[in-house]
Amino acid sequence: TAMARPIIAKKQVELALSIGAKFLCHGATGK
C-alpha cells in the first residue's frame, strides 16, 4: 500500500547499510 512504502523503503535502506551495500534498487521504480 502507499502508506507502507516509506516504511518498507526505510527498512530496505537499513538492510542495505547493514550489509554494506553502496546502491539500492527498488522494483517499483524506473519501469
MOPAC internal coordinates of N, CA, C and O (Angstrom, degrees):
PM7 1SCF
backbone

  N    0.0000 0     0.00 0     0.00 0    0    0    0
  C    1.4655 1     0.00 0     0.00 0    1    0    0
  C    1.5234 1   110.44 1     0.00 0    2    1    0
  O    1.2310 1   120.83 1   -18.13 1    3    2    1
  N    1.3134 1   116.02 1   161.87 1    3    2    1
  C    1.4614 1   120.67 1  -178.35 1    5    3    2
  C    1.5270 1   111.27 1   -62.46 1    6    5    3
  O    1.2310 1   120.60 1   143.37 1    7    6    5
  N    1.3315 1   116.46 1   -36.63 1    7    6    5
  C    1.4642 1   119.55 1  -178.43 1    9    7    6
  C    1.5229 1   111.93 1   -68.71 1   10    9    7
  O    1.2310 1   120.40 1   151.05 1   11   10    9
  N    1.3257 1   116.83 1   -28.95 1   11   10    9
  C    1.4651 1   120.51 1  -176.60 1   13   11   10
  C    1.5204 1   112.64 1   -81.80 1   14   13   11
  O    1.2310 1   120.01 1   159.71 1   15   14   13
  N    1.3379 1   117.59 1   -20.29 1   15   14   13
  C    1.4625 1   119.36 1  -173.64 1   17   15   14
  C    1.5242 1   114.06 1   -58.13 1   18   17   15
  O    1.2310 1   118.72 1   135.13 1   19   18   17
  N    1.3420 1   120.04 1   -44.87 1   19   18   17
  C    1.4721 1   118.61 1   179.07 1   21   19   18
  C    1.5229 1   112.40 1   -61.14 1   22   21   19
  O    1.2310 1   120.60 1   144.69 1   23   22   21
  N    1.3225 1   116.45 1   -35.31 1   23   22   21
  C    1.4624 1   120.61 1   179.39 1   25   23   22
  C    1.5207 1   110.03 1   -68.80 1   26   25   23
  O    1.2310 1   120.82 1   135.78 1   27   26   25
  N    1.3444 1   116.04 1   -44.22 1   27   26   25
  C    1.4581 1   120.84 1   178.50 1   29   27   26
  C    1.5257 1   110.19 1   -62.72 1   30   29   27
  O    1.2310 1   120.52 1   135.58 1   31   30   29
  N    1.3292 1   116.61 1   -44.42 1   31   30   29
  C    1.4600 1   120.51 1  -179.97 1   33   31   30
  C    1.5201 1   110.83 1   -61.38 1   34   33   31
  O    1.2310 1   120.44 1   138.86 1   35   34   33
  N    1.3165 1   116.76 1   -41.14 1   35   34   33
  C    1.4654 1   120.37 1   179.02 1   37   35   34
  C    1.5247 1   110.54 1   -62.10 1   38   37   35
  O    1.2310 1   120.56 1   137.80 1   39   38   37
  N    1.3241 1   116.53 1   -42.20 1   39   38   37
  C    1.4605 1   120.17 1   178.94 1   41   39   38
  C    1.5240 1   110.87 1   -65.93 1   42   41   39
  O    1.2310 1   120.52 1   142.26 1   43   42   41
  N    1.3407 1   116.60 1   -37.74 1   43   42   41
  C    1.4614 1   119.89 1   178.65 1   45   43   42
  C    1.5144 1   110.65 1   -62.75 1   46   45   43
  O    1.2310 1   120.69 1   137.02 1   47   46   45
  N    1.3377 1   116.29 1   -42.98 1   47   46   45
  C    1.4631 1   120.60 1   179.16 1   49   47   46
  C    1.5217 1   110.15 1   -64.02 1   50   49   47
  O    1.2310 1   120.61 1   135.82 1   51   50   49
  N    1.3255 1   116.44 1   -44.18 1   51   50   49
  C    1.4633 1   119.75 1   179.32 1   53   51   50
  C    1.5234 1   110.94 1   -60.67 1   54   53   51
  O    1.2310 1   120.53 1   137.53 1   55   54   53
  N    1.3292 1   116.60 1   -42.47 1   55   54   53
  C    1.4527 1   120.46 1   179.38 1   57   55   54
  C    1.5219 1   110.87 1   -65.97 1   58   57   55
  O    1.2310 1   120.82 1   135.59 1   59   58   57
  N    1.3319 1   116.04 1   -44.41 1   59   58   57
  C    1.4606 1   120.08 1  -179.86 1   61   59   58
  C    1.5237 1   110.92 1   -60.63 1   62   61   59
  O    1.2310 1   120.58 1   136.68 1   63   62   61
  N    1.3231 1   116.50 1   -43.32 1   63   62   61
  C    1.4605 1   119.70 1   178.96 1   65   63   62
  C    1.5269 1   110.77 1   -65.65 1   66   65   63
  O    1.2310 1   120.73 1   143.90 1   67   66   65
  N    1.3069 1   116.22 1   -36.10 1   67   66   65
  C    1.4615 1   119.90 1  -176.65 1   69   67   66
  C    1.5217 1   111.56 1   -68.08 1   70   69   67
  O    1.2310 1   120.21 1   151.88 1   71   70   69
  N    1.3372 1   117.20 1   -28.12 1   71   70   69
  C    1.4652 1   120.77 1   178.84 1   73   71   70
  C    1.5213 1   111.64 1  -100.20 1   74   73   71
  O    1.2310 1   120.33 1  -177.10 1   75   74   73
  N    1.3362 1   116.97 1     2.90 1   75   74   73
  C    1.4510 1   120.99 1   175.38 1   77   75   74
  C    1.5203 1   114.05 1    80.59 1   78   77   75
  O    1.2310 1   120.03 1  -156.10 1   79   78   77
  N    1.3261 1   117.56 1    23.90 1   79   78   77
  C    1.4554 1   120.18 1   179.64 1   81   79   78
  C    1.5243 1   110.54 1   -71.48 1   82   81   79
  O    1.2310 1   120.97 1   -37.09 1   83   82   81
  N    1.3428 1   115.75 1   142.91 1   83   82   81
  C    1.4577 1   120.56 1   179.32 1   85   83   82
  C    1.5355 1   111.14 1   -97.29 1   86   85   83
  O    1.2310 1   121.02 1   154.45 1   87   86   85
  N    1.3316 1   115.65 1   -25.55 1   87   86   85
  C    1.4595 1   120.21 1  -177.79 1   89   87   86
  C    1.5204 1   108.92 1  -129.79 1   90   89   87
  O    1.2310 1   121.13 1   -32.43 1   91   90   89
  N    1.3178 1   115.45 1   147.57 1   91   90   89
  C    1.4573 1   119.93 1  -179.33 1   93   91   90
  C    1.5305 1   108.95 1  -128.19 1   94   93   91
  O    1.2310 1   120.68 1   -56.82 1   95   94   93
  N    1.3167 1   116.31 1   123.18 1   95   94   93
  C    1.4597 1   120.98 1   179.25 1   97   95   94
  C    1.5261 1   108.99 1  -102.81 1   98   97   95
  O    1.2310 1   121.38 1   -40.03 1   99   98   97
  N    1.3272 1   114.97 1   139.97 1   99   98   97
  C    1.4529 1   119.49 1   179.13 1  101   99   98
  C    1.5241 1   108.76 1  -120.21 1  102  101   99
  O    1.2310 1   120.48 1   -51.71 1  103  102  101
  N    1.3077 1   116.68 1   128.29 1  103  102  101
  C    1.4509 1   121.39 1  -174.04 1  105  103  102
  C    1.5155 1   114.37 1   -67.24 1  106  105  103
  O    1.2310 1   119.73 1   162.11 1  107  106  105
  N    1.3346 1   118.12 1   -17.89 1  107  106  105
  C    1.4561 1   120.67 1  -174.47 1  109  107  106
  C    1.5263 1   112.53 1   -93.27 1  110  109  107
  O    1.2310 1   119.92 1  -177.05 1  111  110  109
  N    1.3351 1   117.75 1     2.95 1  111  110  109
  C    1.4597 1   120.09 1  -176.64 1  113  111  110
  C    1.5216 1   110.60 1  -122.20 1  114  113  111
  O    1.2310 1   120.98 1   -21.93 1  115  114  113
  N    1.3131 1   115.73 1   158.07 1  115  114  113
  C    1.4528 1   121.69 1   172.69 1  117  115  114
  C    1.5095 1   114.48 1    74.36 1  118  117  115
  O    1.2310 1   120.02 1  -155.58 1  119  118  117
  N    1.3344 1   117.56 1    24.42 1  119  118  117
  C    1.4614 1   119.40 1   179.78 1  121  119  118
  C    1.5203 1   110.41 1  -107.18 1  122  121  119
  O    1.2310 1   120.10 1   180.00 1  123  122  121

